[in-house]
């Protein structure tokens, strides 16, 4: 199950990309789980999670209606796509999971 948190406190760096203020580090087990989850969500195997791949997983979880899954995935992409590439790399996805884990605690 993927938890989609509210946007974290943010500040902007010189390239106007979001920098996270209170990012918690993942444990080795959490980092491994995030890596495995990234691989599962990356259905086309290109090494990056697209908004449509994330939307599909959110919708399949049963926690979101189609519109909600689209909005939630857009929020995740807007807040965690640090390089602005339109997808989440494994590192960006791990940052998202770090924030999601800290929000659940």
N, C-alpha and C positions, 0 to 999 in steps of 0.2 A: 504494500500500500504506500502510495506516495503522498506525503503531506505537503500542501502548498501553503506556505505561511504568508502573513502580511509582509509587505515590503520592509526591509530592515532600515535602521538609520543609515543614511548615506552621506557621502561627500564626493565631490568630483575632483578628479585629477586634471592635469593640464590638457589631456586629450579628451576631456568630457566623458570619460568612462566611469562607471560607478565603482567606488572603492568601499568595501565593507569595514565598518568601524569595529564591531564586536565579533569577528569571526572566531569560532572555536575550532581548535584542531581536532581532526578525526583520529581515533585510535587506529592501530593497524588493522583490526578486525572490521571497523567501520569503513576504512579506506578500501579494503578488499571487497566488502559488500557493495559499496558504491561503484567500484570498478565492474563488478559482475552485473549489477543492475544496469549500468550504462551500456554494457554489451548486449543485454537482453532488449532494452528499449531501442537500441540502434538496429532496427529491423533490416535495413538495407546493407549493413556492414561497412559503411563508409567511414567509420571511426568517429562520427559526430551524431548527436541527437538533434533532430529537427523539431520544429514546433508541431508538425503533423504527427510525428512519431510519439511525442510526449502527449499530445491531445488524445491519440488513440489509446494509450495506456491509462490515462486518467479516466476516459470514458469506460474502458473495459473494467476498471476497478469497481464500478457500480456506485461510486461516490458522487459522480457528476452527471448532470444532464448534458446533452451535446453543447449547448451554449456555454454552460459553466466550464466544461473541459477546455473549450477554446479560449475563454477568458483567463482561466488559471494558467494554461500553458503560455499564453501571451505574457502574463505577468512574470512567470519564471524566466522566459526568454529576455524580456526587457530588463530584468534585475540581475541576471546571472551570466548573460552572454558578454563577458568582459571585453572581448576583442571586436565585438560588433559584427562577427561573421555570419550571424543568422542561425547558428547552431550552437549546441553546447559540446565542447570538447570534454574529454574525461576529467580534466582538471577543473573546468567550469562546473561540471556536474557534481564533482566532489565538493566544491564550494557550496553549491545549492544544498547538498545533503548535509553538510556541516551546519548550515543555518537551520535546516529543517529539524535536525536532531536537537539543536539547542533550543528551538522553539517548543519542542515537545516536552522538554524537561521542566 
